[in-house]
Amino acid sequence: MLMNYAECEQHFQSPYQINAALKRKELFKLERGIYATQKIVPEIAVIIKKYPNAILTMESAYYHYGLTDDIPERYALATDTDHAKIRDARVHQYFLPSHILHVGETTAKIDGVSVPIYDKERMLIELARNKTKLPYDFYKEVLRRYRAHAEELDITNLQEYLMRFPRAGKIREILEQEVF
Protein backbone atom coordinates (compact mmCIF):
# COMPACT_ATOMS: atom_id res chain seq x y z
CA MET A 1 0.00 0.00 0.00
CA LEU A 2 1.30 3.44 -0.98
CA MET A 3 0.57 6.45 1.25
CA ASN A 4 1.41 10.11 1.55
CA TYR A 5 2.30 11.53 4.98
CA ALA A 6 -1.28 12.57 5.82
CA GLU A 7 -2.51 9.05 5.05
CA CYS A 8 0.31 7.61 7.21
CA GLU A 9 -0.76 9.81 10.12
CA GLN A 10 -4.34 8.68 9.71
CA HIS A 11 -3.35 5.00 9.48
CA PHE A 12 -0.70 4.96 12.23
CA GLN A 13 -2.35 7.58 14.49
CA SER A 14 0.78 9.65 15.28
CA PRO A 15 4.27 10.63 14.09
CA TYR A 16 5.67 8.46 16.89
CA GLN A 17 3.84 5.39 15.55
CA ILE A 18 5.01 6.20 12.01
CA ASN A 19 8.63 6.27 13.19
CA ALA A 20 8.10 3.03 15.12
CA ALA A 21 6.68 1.36 11.97
CA LEU A 22 9.68 2.61 9.97
CA LYS A 23 12.07 1.08 12.55
CA ARG A 24 10.15 -2.23 12.56
CA LYS A 25 10.34 -2.26 8.73
CA GLU A 26 6.53 -2.37 8.49
CA LEU A 27 6.67 0.93 6.64
CA PHE A 28 9.27 2.23 4.18
CA LYS A 29 9.99 5.83 3.26
CA LEU A 30 10.40 5.84 -0.52
CA GLU A 31 10.99 9.56 -0.86
CA ARG A 32 9.93 12.77 0.80
CA GLY A 33 6.25 12.47 1.72
CA ILE A 34 5.75 9.04 0.11
CA TYR A 35 5.62 5.84 2.16
CA ALA A 36 4.83 2.21 1.35
CA THR A 37 4.23 -1.03 3.19
CA GLN A 38 6.57 -2.73 0.67
CA LYS A 39 10.20 -1.87 0.09
CA ILE A 40 9.97 -2.05 -3.72
CA VAL A 41 7.18 -0.20 -5.56
CA PRO A 42 6.93 0.60 -9.29
CA GLU A 43 8.18 4.11 -9.99
CA ILE A 44 4.98 4.98 -11.85
CA ALA A 45 3.03 4.30 -8.62
CA VAL A 46 5.20 6.80 -6.75
CA ILE A 47 4.80 9.41 -9.50
CA ILE A 48 1.00 9.04 -9.58
CA LYS A 49 0.78 9.14 -5.77
CA LYS A 50 2.98 12.22 -5.64
CA TYR A 51 1.06 14.05 -8.41
CA PRO A 52 -2.55 12.82 -8.08
CA ASN A 53 -4.04 15.57 -10.28
CA ALA A 54 -1.80 14.78 -13.25
CA ILE A 55 -2.63 12.71 -16.34
CA LEU A 56 -0.13 10.65 -18.32
CA THR A 57 0.26 12.17 -21.80
CA MET A 58 2.48 12.65 -24.84
CA GLU A 59 5.60 10.42 -25.05
CA SER A 60 4.54 8.31 -22.06
CA ALA A 61 1.05 7.67 -23.46
CA TYR A 62 2.33 6.97 -26.99
CA TYR A 63 4.78 4.43 -25.55
CA HIS A 64 2.08 2.79 -23.41
CA TYR A 65 -0.22 2.40 -26.43
CA GLY A 66 2.60 0.93 -28.54
CA LEU A 67 2.63 3.88 -30.93
CA THR A 68 6.38 4.33 -30.48
CA ASP A 69 9.30 2.14 -29.51
CA ASP A 70 11.15 5.07 -27.94
CA ILE A 71 11.20 4.54 -24.18
CA PRO A 72 10.54 7.96 -22.62
CA GLU A 73 13.32 9.34 -20.46
CA ARG A 74 10.79 11.13 -18.24
CA TYR A 75 7.12 10.73 -17.39
CA ALA A 76 5.02 13.16 -19.40
CA LEU A 77 2.26 14.54 -17.17
CA ALA A 78 -0.52 16.96 -18.07
CA THR A 79 -1.73 19.36 -15.37
CA ASP A 80 -3.98 22.37 -15.17
CA THR A 81 -2.40 25.71 -16.09
CA ASP A 82 -3.04 26.81 -12.49
CA HIS A 83 -1.07 23.87 -11.10
CA ALA A 84 2.31 24.56 -9.51
CA LYS A 85 5.44 23.71 -11.48
CA ILE A 86 6.53 20.13 -10.83
CA ARG A 87 10.17 20.17 -9.82
CA ASP A 88 11.01 16.52 -10.34
CA ALA A 89 13.72 15.41 -12.78
CA ARG A 90 11.64 12.32 -13.64
CA VAL A 91 8.73 14.42 -14.94
CA HIS A 92 8.10 16.55 -18.02
CA GLN A 93 5.06 18.70 -17.27
CA TYR A 94 2.57 19.91 -19.86
CA PHE A 95 0.23 22.71 -18.77
CA LEU A 96 -3.26 22.55 -20.26
CA PRO A 97 -6.30 24.81 -19.82
CA SER A 98 -8.87 23.35 -17.43
CA HIS A 99 -11.58 23.14 -20.12
CA ILE A 100 -9.59 20.53 -22.07
CA LEU A 101 -7.55 18.91 -19.30
CA HIS A 102 -9.92 15.98 -18.65
CA VAL A 103 -11.15 15.49 -22.24
CA GLY A 104 -10.43 11.88 -23.17
CA GLU A 105 -9.14 10.91 -19.73
CA THR A 106 -9.29 7.22 -18.89
CA THR A 107 -7.28 4.80 -16.74
CA ALA A 108 -4.82 2.10 -17.70
CA LYS A 109 -2.89 -0.55 -15.81
CA ILE A 110 0.84 0.09 -16.03
CA ASP A 111 3.09 -2.18 -13.98
CA GLY A 112 0.00 -3.24 -12.04
CA VAL A 113 -0.88 0.36 -11.15
CA SER A 114 -4.07 2.17 -12.23
CA VAL A 115 -2.84 5.31 -13.96
CA PRO A 116 -4.85 8.26 -15.33
CA ILE A 117 -4.01 8.53 -19.03
CA TYR A 118 -5.53 10.01 -22.18
CA ASP A 119 -7.18 7.60 -24.62
CA LYS A 120 -5.85 7.02 -28.14
CA GLU A 121 -8.31 9.47 -29.71
CA ARG A 122 -7.21 12.30 -27.42
CA MET A 123 -3.57 11.44 -28.05
CA LEU A 124 -4.18 11.68 -31.81
CA ILE A 125 -5.48 15.21 -31.26
CA GLU A 126 -2.39 15.97 -29.15
CA LEU A 127 -0.20 14.66 -31.97
CA ALA A 128 -1.82 17.09 -34.42
CA ARG A 129 -1.78 19.99 -31.93
CA ASN A 130 1.94 19.49 -31.21
CA LYS A 131 3.03 18.60 -34.75
CA THR A 132 5.61 21.37 -34.99
CA LYS A 133 6.91 20.88 -31.43
CA LEU A 134 7.70 17.18 -31.71
CA PRO A 135 10.86 15.76 -33.29
CA TYR A 136 10.08 14.97 -36.94
CA ASP A 137 11.10 11.29 -36.76
CA PHE A 138 9.04 10.75 -33.60
CA TYR A 139 6.00 12.45 -35.17
CA LYS A 140 6.25 10.34 -38.32
CA GLU A 141 6.65 7.07 -36.36
CA VAL A 142 3.56 7.73 -34.23
CA LEU A 143 1.59 8.96 -37.25
CA ARG A 144 2.50 5.83 -39.24
CA ARG A 145 1.26 3.60 -36.43
CA TYR A 146 -1.97 5.58 -36.11
CA ARG A 147 -2.55 5.15 -39.86
CA ALA A 148 -2.00 1.40 -39.58
CA HIS A 149 -4.71 1.15 -36.89
CA ALA A 150 -7.05 4.00 -37.93
CA GLU A 151 -10.03 1.64 -38.15
CA GLU A 152 -9.70 0.91 -34.39
CA LEU A 153 -10.22 4.57 -33.41
CA ASP A 154 -13.59 5.72 -32.08
CA ILE A 155 -14.42 8.46 -34.59
CA THR A 156 -17.43 9.61 -32.55
CA ASN A 157 -15.21 10.29 -29.52
CA LEU A 158 -12.64 11.97 -31.73
CA GLN A 159 -15.23 14.35 -33.21
CA GLU A 160 -16.72 15.07 -29.78
CA TYR A 161 -13.28 15.87 -28.36
CA LEU A 162 -12.41 18.10 -31.31
CA MET A 163 -15.38 20.38 -30.62
CA ARG A 164 -13.83 21.36 -27.27
CA PHE A 165 -10.46 22.44 -28.67
CA PRO A 166 -9.49 25.85 -29.95
CA ARG A 167 -8.42 25.70 -33.61
CA ALA A 168 -10.47 22.51 -34.07
CA GLY A 169 -10.68 23.22 -37.81
CA LYS A 170 -6.90 23.20 -38.21
CA ILE A 171 -6.56 20.02 -36.13
CA ARG A 172 -9.31 18.32 -38.20
CA GLU A 173 -7.53 19.37 -41.41
CA ILE A 174 -4.24 17.82 -40.23
CA LEU A 175 -6.00 14.60 -39.23
CA GLU A 176 -7.87 14.31 -42.56
CA GLN A 177 -4.73 14.95 -44.60
CA GLU A 178 -2.32 12.77 -42.63
CA VAL A 179 -4.31 9.99 -40.93
CA PHE A 180 -7.64 9.29 -42.60
C-alpha positions as CSV (number, residue, x, y, z in Angstrom):
1,M,0.0,0.0,0.0
2,L,1.3,3.4,-1.0
3,M,0.6,6.4,1.3
4,N,1.4,10.1,1.6
5,Y,2.3,11.5,5.0
6,A,-1.3,12.6,5.8
7,E,-2.5,9.0,5.1
8,C,0.3,7.6,7.2
9,E,-0.8,9.8,10.1
10,Q,-4.3,8.7,9.7
11,H,-3.3,5.0,9.5
12,F,-0.7,5.0,12.2
13,Q,-2.4,7.6,14.5
14,S,0.8,9.7,15.3
15,P,4.3,10.6,14.1
16,Y,5.7,8.5,16.9
17,Q,3.8,5.4,15.5
18,I,5.0,6.2,12.0
19,N,8.6,6.3,13.2
20,A,8.1,3.0,15.1
21,A,6.7,1.4,12.0
22,L,9.7,2.6,10.0
23,K,12.1,1.1,12.5
24,R,10.2,-2.2,12.6
25,K,10.3,-2.3,8.7
26,E,6.5,-2.4,8.5
27,L,6.7,0.9,6.6
28,F,9.3,2.2,4.2
29,K,10.0,5.8,3.3
30,L,10.4,5.8,-0.5
31,E,11.0,9.6,-0.9
32,R,9.9,12.8,0.8
33,G,6.3,12.5,1.7
34,I,5.8,9.0,0.1
35,Y,5.6,5.8,2.2
36,A,4.8,2.2,1.4
37,T,4.2,-1.0,3.2
38,Q,6.6,-2.7,0.7
39,K,10.2,-1.9,0.1
40,I,10.0,-2.0,-3.7
41,V,7.2,-0.2,-5.6
42,P,6.9,0.6,-9.3
43,E,8.2,4.1,-10.0
44,I,5.0,5.0,-11.9
45,A,3.0,4.3,-8.6
46,V,5.2,6.8,-6.7
47,I,4.8,9.4,-9.5
48,I,1.0,9.0,-9.6
49,K,0.8,9.1,-5.8
50,K,3.0,12.2,-5.6
51,Y,1.1,14.0,-8.4
52,P,-2.5,12.8,-8.1
53,N,-4.0,15.6,-10.3
54,A,-1.8,14.8,-13.2
55,I,-2.6,12.7,-16.3
56,L,-0.1,10.7,-18.3
57,T,0.3,12.2,-21.8
58,M,2.5,12.6,-24.8
59,E,5.6,10.4,-25.1
60,S,4.5,8.3,-22.1
61,A,1.1,7.7,-23.5
62,Y,2.3,7.0,-27.0
63,Y,4.8,4.4,-25.5
64,H,2.1,2.8,-23.4
65,Y,-0.2,2.4,-26.4
66,G,2.6,0.9,-28.5
67,L,2.6,3.9,-30.9
68,T,6.4,4.3,-30.5
69,D,9.3,2.1,-29.5
70,D,11.2,5.1,-27.9
71,I,11.2,4.5,-24.2
72,P,10.5,8.0,-22.6
73,E,13.3,9.3,-20.5
74,R,10.8,11.1,-18.2
75,Y,7.1,10.7,-17.4
76,A,5.0,13.2,-19.4
77,L,2.3,14.5,-17.2
78,A,-0.5,17.0,-18.1
79,T,-1.7,19.4,-15.4
80,D,-4.0,22.4,-15.2
81,T,-2.4,25.7,-16.1
82,D,-3.0,26.8,-12.5
83,H,-1.1,23.9,-11.1
84,A,2.3,24.6,-9.5
85,K,5.4,23.7,-11.5
86,I,6.5,20.1,-10.8
87,R,10.2,20.2,-9.8
88,D,11.0,16.5,-10.3
89,A,13.7,15.4,-12.8
90,R,11.6,12.3,-13.6
91,V,8.7,14.4,-14.9
92,H,8.1,16.5,-18.0
93,Q,5.1,18.7,-17.3
94,Y,2.6,19.9,-19.9
95,F,0.2,22.7,-18.8
96,L,-3.3,22.5,-20.3
97,P,-6.3,24.8,-19.8
98,S,-8.9,23.3,-17.4
99,H,-11.6,23.1,-20.1
100,I,-9.6,20.5,-22.1
101,L,-7.5,18.9,-19.3
102,H,-9.9,16.0,-18.7
103,V,-11.1,15.5,-22.2
104,G,-10.4,11.9,-23.2
105,E,-9.1,10.9,-19.7
106,T,-9.3,7.2,-18.9
107,T,-7.3,4.8,-16.7
108,A,-4.8,2.1,-17.7
109,K,-2.9,-0.6,-15.8
110,I,0.8,0.1,-16.0
111,D,3.1,-2.2,-14.0
112,G,0.0,-3.2,-12.0
113,V,-0.9,0.4,-11.2
114,S,-4.1,2.2,-12.2
115,V,-2.8,5.3,-14.0
116,P,-4.9,8.3,-15.3
117,I,-4.0,8.5,-19.0
118,Y,-5.5,10.0,-22.2
119,D,-7.2,7.6,-24.6
120,K,-5.9,7.0,-28.1
121,E,-8.3,9.5,-29.7
122,R,-7.2,12.3,-27.4
123,M,-3.6,11.4,-28.1
124,L,-4.2,11.7,-31.8
125,I,-5.5,15.2,-31.3
126,E,-2.4,16.0,-29.2
127,L,-0.2,14.7,-32.0
128,A,-1.8,17.1,-34.4
129,R,-1.8,20.0,-31.9
130,N,1.9,19.5,-31.2
131,K,3.0,18.6,-34.8
132,T,5.6,21.4,-35.0
133,K,6.9,20.9,-31.4
134,L,7.7,17.2,-31.7
135,P,10.9,15.8,-33.3
136,Y,10.1,15.0,-36.9
137,D,11.1,11.3,-36.8
138,F,9.0,10.8,-33.6
139,Y,6.0,12.5,-35.2
140,K,6.3,10.3,-38.3
141,E,6.6,7.1,-36.4
142,V,3.6,7.7,-34.2
143,L,1.6,9.0,-37.2
144,R,2.5,5.8,-39.2
145,R,1.3,3.6,-36.4
146,Y,-2.0,5.6,-36.1
147,R,-2.5,5.1,-39.9
148,A,-2.0,1.4,-39.6
149,H,-4.7,1.2,-36.9
150,A,-7.0,4.0,-37.9
151,E,-10.0,1.6,-38.2
152,E,-9.7,0.9,-34.4
153,L,-10.2,4.6,-33.4
154,D,-13.6,5.7,-32.1
155,I,-14.4,8.5,-34.6
156,T,-17.4,9.6,-32.5
157,N,-15.2,10.3,-29.5
158,L,-12.6,12.0,-31.7
159,Q,-15.2,14.4,-33.2
160,E,-16.7,15.1,-29.8
161,Y,-13.3,15.9,-28.4
162,L,-12.4,18.1,-31.3
163,M,-15.4,20.4,-30.6
164,R,-13.8,21.4,-27.3
165,F,-10.5,22.4,-28.7
166,P,-9.5,25.9,-30.0
167,R,-8.4,25.7,-33.6
168,A,-10.5,22.5,-34.1
169,G,-10.7,23.2,-37.8
170,K,-6.9,23.2,-38.2
171,I,-6.6,20.0,-36.1
172,R,-9.3,18.3,-38.2
173,E,-7.5,19.4,-41.4
174,I,-4.2,17.8,-40.2
175,L,-6.0,14.6,-39.2
176,E,-7.9,14.3,-42.6
177,Q,-4.7,14.9,-44.6
178,E,-2.3,12.8,-42.6
179,V,-4.3,10.0,-40.9
180,F,-7.6,9.3,-42.6
